Amino acid sequence: MPRQYAITAEAIAEERKRVDDDLSQVDVSHIIALDELKLRDVGPHDVHLKILAVSAEHNVDHAALADTVNITDMRGGKIYPGNSAVGEVIGVGSSVGRFEIGDVVVTHCNGEPDDYGYPLRIWAYDQPDSVGWYGEEAVVGDWQIVHAPLECGLNLWEIAALPLRAPTAYHLWRRAMGIYRLKVSREQKAVVNVMGFGGGVSELFLMLARSEGHNAFFCSGSPERRAALEKLGIEGIDQGAYNRFAGRDDVKGFLKEVKKRTGGQGMHIVCDMLRGPVFAAGLAAQARQGVNVSAGWQLDTQVKYNSAGCSTKQITLDHTHYETPAGVASATELYGAVFKPTIHKEVYAFEDLPRAMHEMNKNLMTGIPIIRVAQQMPESVASLAV
Ligand SMILES: NC(=O)c1ccc[n+]([C@@H]2O[C@H](COP(=O)([O-])OP(=O)(O)OC[C@H]3O[C@@H](n4cnc5c(N)ncnc54)[C@H](OP(=O)(O)O)[C@@H]3O)[C@@H](O)[C@H]2O)c1
């Protein structure tokens, strides 16, 4: 049987007991463990995949911490996580026309689209009975995969960094810019100031902004990531210099720098996947008519803001959640041309996935964390897996 990582409610409870419910002390590698799983039979519209590489995703962290909801408990006590993967097609159902054996594909994690295509639930998280892709093999519906653009100029690890984060950034960007343009036309303001706070989704969001000619600013605590983005013309702002906005004076100092960098205008568009102290700083940095967009709540699920202040400055807060299947396909077209992700300095072995998750939780990453699952790569990607 293929090996597959699992999270159990017992493991979460045991680890929480060990640290006396202090989530800052949780070791995620104690919670996510190797298991085995018999895959479902391949149906007419299914595709059988050998998983080649995956990225460590933050919602697995949220599942292990049970900090948003205890999704493992809600789903019966055990989940098989992993909602971003690159795989090789090793079998196809009788009605599958778009894929054939040997194709290399990326997955998407829209678990169940609503009437407009937006996810009601996320695959391998809250979608009932969904089995994730932190495993050696998987069976997926053909609607859940997109051909991997192997000629896009990215290596396999860079491609593996994108299936979840790039569509999220793509959706955030098209929404943020769409809302901004409802208020301020291109004729009135062609080039806007766009800021994102540290993290993989934010860096991809800023690559979209930069590719369209806007001024982009990456406010991050990681010197490695800031340096990588500077090479793409995205200015770094050192979040560490402002103690990650721990106090009022930190925020004041940050606002002074924002004003200086933007000629007094502030940020027209802000991407904040973190909330917590980052939210207030991001909101205060907004220009009039600004848009603050988010799909994340890494530091807090709650935000507090002055409604009168937002009204008078005409600020819009918007919330998104992953992408539609059509948006995923569209975002995949931009791999390499726009999306050039930074990769963590170590590509982890499959057996080291729990350590990767732990190190991500402790914010030790110098880029997006990648796990190599397959030892033997297919000929079509052998030269990309370096
Ligand atoms: N709803 C959706 O569709 C969706 C999709 C993707 C992600 N998400 C969520 O969005 C969040 C970010 O995801 P991601 O993939 O971009 O994560 P990521 O690549 O792992 O980045 C997270 C970043 O958080 C920053 N950080 C860590 N601790 C911090 C602190 N105390 N204060 C300020 N910043 C801190 C770090 O940046 P620096 O050290 O560089 O500052 C780190 O790189 C997660 O909560 C994830 O679950 C939601």
The ligand as an ORCA input file, in Angstrom:
! r2SCAN-3c Opt
* xyz 0 1
  N      -7.773     30.859      2.181
  C      -6.910     30.601      1.236
  O      -7.256     30.443      0.077
  C      -5.442     30.507      1.574
  C      -4.542     30.089      0.593
  C      -3.185     30.068      0.912
  C      -2.762     30.422      2.188
  N      -3.686     30.776      3.123
  C      -3.255     31.175      4.479
  O      -2.494     32.370      4.403
  C      -1.454     32.383      5.374
  C      -0.107     32.611      4.695
  O       0.106     31.576      3.752
  P       1.461     31.457      2.920
  O       1.331     30.240      2.101
  O       1.785     32.748      2.264
  O       2.480     31.168      4.107
  P       4.050     31.056      4.112
  O       4.606     31.042      2.728
  O       4.390     29.925      5.002
  O       4.470     32.402      4.779
  C       4.114     32.732      6.070
  C       4.912     33.964      6.465
  O       4.440     34.493      7.678
  C       5.415     35.386      8.158
  N       5.393     35.342      9.614
  C       5.625     34.292     10.399
  N       5.469     34.654     11.710
  C       5.151     35.957     11.701
  C       4.861     36.910     12.712
  N       4.849     36.593     14.011
  N       4.575     38.173     12.357
  C       4.549     38.525     11.062
  N       4.809     37.657     10.048
  C       5.102     36.401     10.381
  C       6.749     34.911      7.606
  O       7.248     35.949      6.778
  P       8.574     36.787      7.101
  O       9.344     36.066      8.164
  O       9.258     36.860      5.776
  O       8.088     38.123      7.549
  C       6.367     33.710      6.746
  O       7.119     33.638      5.569
  C      -1.592     31.037      6.117
  O      -2.370     31.243      7.257
  C      -2.346     30.154      5.138
  O      -3.078     29.123      5.741
  C      -5.012     30.849      2.828
*
